[in-house]
Amino acid sequence: MSVSLGNLVRVPEIRKKLLITLGLLFCYRIGFAIPLPGVNVNEFLAQINQTGGEGLAKLTGLMNVLTGAQLQSATLFSLGVMPYISASIIFSLLTKVVPTLEKISKEGASGQRKINRYTRYATIPICLVQAQFVIFGRLLGGSGQSMLYPEVQENALLYAILAMVCMTSGTLFIMWLGEQITEHGVGNGMSLIIMAGIVASLPKAFLGYFGSEDGFTSEAYQTLLLFLMAWGIAVVAVVFMTKAQRRIPIQQAKQTRGRRVYGGQRHFLPLKVNHAGVMPIIFASALLIVPPIIGGALGWGFLEDFAIAQGFWYITCYAGLIFFFAFFWTSLMFQPNEMADNLKEHGSFVPGIRPGTKTAEFLESTMVRITLAGAAFLALVAVFPSFISGGFAGLDMSLIYFMSGTSILIVVGVALDLVEKINALLVMRNYEGFMKESGPSSSTTAGWGTGRGT
């Protein structure tokens, strides 16, 4: 492992990519320290250092941890990448239900570029809508008026337009940073930006826990150890389920040409157990924000209880929505008829299953079973913080929410993808992979690569 880490710094190309990635991520984090024009900096710093809150404040904190945004503050990057994520999800659904977009998506690289361009265009109106929640809910409404200078409050309409333009520009700049990381850095830029926004809230939460008024007592030490143990178990489970596959054997038909026989190889069709990824948790979390808003407007107390993120009905609805969206997303993205036709066209078949309709039915039934297992795992990970929050008294809610479904799935998934990308760069240079211990064969491989180059 030490040799592999040394290769990351020794190879100029990899070192350059890593430095570019870290530099652009640093620029991304700077934007969260730049207040919007007209904001009282002193009051802004006092407000941004406040933690806790009830009701919708907790839900806002949850969405910040899940997406890396800072909706409770008034900075240039308050919206983060939430508008772009929303636009990406919308077009992912539209490409499956709109024939024109589906045809464009099947045009290869050019079609994907068109879809990405449409996604960027759709991000702008979503930014303008989401920016209003920050402006009228935080700056121009309620206690948020104290965050603005008196001169600015007199021209509220003009200031709202200016703030919307600034936050929209900030989100577009984040999109540009993500594209630059993808092109010149290591890994997927937008995924790394989301991961950086999620992880950035952890140091402050840990420092606040260590510097509490009661001091770091033995009980606090035990609580922290239990939390880290639970977090480690959750990470191991997420890695296992992320890598879990149902490998369906595929047999190629033999073809005889002259005296030679072609084909006949046996390989596997991998089906991911967690095929829907984090989408079911994102959809379920977004829908569960609506009941507290309706309950607060109409005075219905039973709907306001959904903002507590605990209780029987909240957990039941949350788990039920995750199961529903897991099957819904999988049914949209997984096309068994298309896969069966592709296998038939290439002369491949599943042993014991007739090609065509029977193969499609077999693939669909198999996917239903593994989706049930994946949905159960997502529901367990998502409601896990609701069960353990009472046992970790004193911990910041951002730490507990970090163990929730979307956060830990995103962080672990992006980390695994980053390791694979770095490992691929090392293998291209004839070095041992990042996750493989160097042994006697490593020197032979490196020597062969060097000798061949000379």
N, C-alpha and C positions, 0 to 999 in steps of 0.2 A: 504493500500500500504506500509506503514512504517513497519507493522508487517511482510509482505512478504519479504521486503528488509532485515529485520533483520534475517529472516530464511535462507537467502542466506549465511550469515556469520556464523550463529549458527550451521548449519549442517556441520560436518567435511568433509563428502564426497563431497558436493557441493562446499564448500570453497576450497578444494584441486583442484577440476576440474577448478574452476575459476582462481586460482592462476597459475596453469599450462598453461592455455590458455593465460593469460596476459603475463607470462614469455616468452613463445614461440613467441608471437607476438612482444615482445620487441626485442628478438634476430633477428627476421625478419627485423625490422626497422634498426638495427645496420648495417646490410650488405649494406645499401644504403649510409653509411658514410665512407665505406672503398674503397679508390681508387684502380684501377687496378695497377699492377706492372708497373713501368716505367713512371707513370703519374706525372707530376710536380704538387705537392700538392697546391702550391700557385696559380698557374694558374687555377688549377681545382676548387678551392674555388671561384675564381673570375668568372669563367664561369658558375658554378652551381647557383650563386646568380643572374645571369642575367635573366630577364623576358622579355616577349613580343616576337617580331619577326613577320615576315610576311611570307606569302606563306606557304611553307612546314613546316616552324617552328611552325606555328599555328596548322597545322594538327598533328605534332609530339606532341605538348602539349595536343591536344585533345585526342590522343591515350593514352598518359600517364595518364590523368585523368580518362579515361574509364577503364583502365586495372590495374592501380596502378604501372606501370613501370616508368622508368626514362631513356628514350632513348636518351635524350639530354645530359646526364652525362656519366661519365666513371667510374662506380662503379662496385663492385663485383656482385650486384643484379640488374644491369641495365635492364636486360631483364624481371625481375619479373616473373610472371606466364604466360606471353603471349604465350610462346611455348607450355606449357601444355594445355592452353585453346584451342589453334589451333589444337593440336593433339586430344583433346577430341571431338571437333566439327567434325573433319574429321572422327573419328571412330563412332560417332553418326550417321553420314550419311551413312557410309559404312555398318553398321549393318542392315540398311534397304534396301540396294541395292545388297549386296553380300550374296548369300544364305549360304555360309559356316559360315560367321560371324553371320548371323542371327540365324543359328542353335546353335552356341556356346552361344549366348546371352540368349537363351531360356533354357539353362541348369541349371538355378538357380544361387546359390551363386558361385559355381565353375566356371560357364561360365562367370560370371561378373568379377571374379578374373583374368581370362584369358584376357578379354577385357582390364581390367585395366593394365595388364602387357604389352600388345601390345601398349597401349597408352603411357606408360613410355618409351618403346623402340623408339617409333616414336618421342618423345619429343627431343631426342638427335640430330638427323639431323636437326630438325627445329631450335634448339638452334644454331647450327653451321651456319645456313643460316642467321638467324636474327642477330647474333653477328657481321656479316660482315658489316651490316648497321652502327653499332656503331663504328666499327674499322676504316673502310675506309671512312665513312661519317663524323666522328667526330674527330678521332685521327690522321689518316694518310692522310687525304684529306683536302684541303682548309686551313682555319684558325685553324683547329684542330691540326696542327703540333706543335704549340706553347705549347700544353698541355703535350708534351713528352720531356724528357731530350734528348739532342743532341746525347748522346751515344746510346740511344735506337733507334733513327731515322735511324741510319746507318744500323741496322739489322731489316728492316721493316717486312720482310717475317717471320722471326723467332718470332718477337714480335706479329705479327698477329695470329700466331698459339697459342702462349702462352695466348694471350687475349681471344681467342675463347674457349680454355680449361677452363680458369678461369670463364668466364661468364656462360659456360655450367655447370660447377660444382656448381656455385651459384644457378642456376635454379633448379638443382637436389636437392640441399640442401633445397631450399624452398619447393619442393615437399615432402621431408622427414618431414619438420616441419608441413606441412599440414596434413600428415598422423598421426603424433603424436598428433596433436590437436584433430583430429577426434576420435582417439582411447582413449586418456587419458583426453581430455579436454571436452569442451561444444560446441556443434554445429559442422557443417561441416568445416573442417580445411581450405580447399582451398577457400571456400566462405568467411570465415572470413579474410583470408590473402588478398583477392581481396578487400574486404571492407576496411581493414586497409590501404592498399595502396591508395585507393581513398580518404579516410577521412584525411590521413596524410598531404595532400597538402593544406587543408583548413586553418589551423592556420597561416601558413606563408602568405597566401593571405590576411587574415584579418589583421595581424600585419602590412603588407605593406600598407594596405588601411588606417589604423589608423595613421601610421607614415609618411604619405605623406608630401611633401614639403609645400603644401597649408594648412596643418593642418586639424583638424577634424571640419569643418565648419558646419553651419546649413544645407546647401545644401547637404553636404556629409552625414549628419545624416538622412535627409529625404530619400536620395538614399538608404542608408542601410536599413531603415525601409521598404521601398517599396520592396527591394530585399527579405528581410526576410518574408514579407507578401506573395509575389509571391511563394517563396520556400515552405511556409506552405501550400498554396493552392495546389501546385504540389504534396506534400507529401500526403495530404488527398486524392487527386484524384488517386494517385498510389496505396495507401492502399486499396481504394474502388475497383479498377479494379483488383488488385491482388487477393482479396478475392471473387470477383464476380464469380458466378456460374450459370449455367443453369441446374436446377434440373429436370431431366426427371423421372416421376413416373414409378416404376417397380413393377409388381405384380407377386408373386409366385403362381404357380398352387397348388391347394389343392390335397392332396393324402389321401385316406381313407384306413386305415389298421385295420381291425377288427372293433371295435367300436370307434376308435380314428381317428381324422382328423389332418393330419400334413400339414404344409405349409400354404399358404394363406396370408402370411404377405405382407405388402406393404412398400416398401422403395424407395429410390431415387438413380438415377445414376447421379453424379455431373459431369458436363462438364465445365471446366474453360473458361471464356470469353477470357482471354489472355493466350491461350494454348501454343503459341510459346514462351512466355517469352521475353527475351532480344535478342534472336537470330536474328530476322529480323533487328534490329538496328545495331548489330555487323556486319552482312554481308553487309548491306548498307554502313556503315562507312568505311569498308575495301575496298569496290569497289570504293568509291568516292575519295580515295587516288590516284588511278591510273591516272585519267585525268590530274591533275596538273603535275605529273611526265612526262607524255607523252608531255604535252604542253610545259614544260620547256626544254625538249630535242629537240623538233622540232620547237620551237619558235611560237607556236600557242597560241595567247593571250587569245582566248575565252575559251580554256581549263584551262589556268592558273587561270582564274577567279573562278574556283571551289575551289581553296585553300582559298578563302576569307570566305567561309562558310556562304555566304549571297547571295542575289540576287534571281531573279525569277527562273532561270534555275536550280540553285543548290537546292533550296527548292522543286521545282517540281520533279526533279530526285530523291532526297532523299526520299520524300514521296512515289513516285511511286515504288522505290526499296523496301521500307518497306512493302507496300501492297503485292508486289510480293513474297517476302521471307516469309511473314506471312502465306500466303496460301501454299507456297511450303513446309515450315517446318511442318505445320499442316497436310498436305496431307501425309507426310512421317511418322510422329509419330502417327497419329490417324488412326486406322484401323477399320472402321465400320463393315466390313464383319466378322472380327475376334471377335469383341465384340458381334455381333448378334449371332454368332455360340455359344459363351460361354453362353449367356443368354438362348439360346434354350437347350443346354445340361444340364443346371441346373434347367430347368423347370420354367424359368422366362420369362415374356413378358411385352411389353409396352401396357397398356390398349388401345384398339381400333386399334392396329397395329398387323398385322399377323406376327408371328415369322419367322425368316429367312431373305429372300431377302427384304421384305417390311420393316422390322425393320432396316436393314442396310441402305436402302434408306432414311428412316426417320432420322436416326442418322447423315448421311452425310449431308442432307439438313439443319438440325439444326446446325451442326458444321459450315457450310458455313456462315450462318447468324450471328452467334456469333463471328466467326473469322473476319467478315467484321467490326463489332463493335470494336473488339480488335485491329485490324490493324489501324483503324481510330484513336483510342486513342494513340497507339504507335507513329503514324506519328505526331500527335499534340504535344506530349511530346518531340519528337526528334527535331522538327523545332521550338519549343518554344524559345530556346535561341537566334535563329537568329532574331526573332521579337523583343525581349526585350533587346538585347545587346546595341542598341543605346540609350535606356532610362536609362542605368546604367553606365553613364560615370564615369571613375575613378576606377571602380571595376576591379579586376584582372580577366582575362579570365577564369582561373581555377574555380572561383566561379560561373561564368555563365555557364561553361561547366558542373559543378556539377549538374545543373538543367536539363541537357540533359538526353535523354532517358536511356542509359545504366547505367550511374552513379547512378541516383536516383532510378531506378528499382532494381539495385543490392543492394544498401544500404538498401532500405526499405525491400526488400525481405529477405535479410540476417538477418536484425534486427527482422523481424516477426518470422523467423525460430528460431532464438536464444531465443526469448521470449517463444516460444512454447516448446523448449527443456528444458529450465529452469523450466517452469511451470510443465512439465511432471516429472522432478526430484522432485519437491516439492510435487506433488500429490502422488508420490510413497512413500513419507515419511509421508503421511496423514496430510500435511500442506495445508493451503489455497493456491490456485494458485496465480501466480505472478500478473496476470491482474485482480484479483477479490478482492473486499474489504472484509475484515474480519468482520464477524458479530457474532450474538449469536450462529449460527450453527458451527462456526469455533472451538470454545472451546470444543463443544460437540464432534466434529470429532477428534480433537487432543487428547482429553481425552480418547475416545474410542480406538484410536490407541495405546495410551500408556498403557492403561489397558490390552489391548489384548496382547501387547508384554510381559508384566510382568506375 
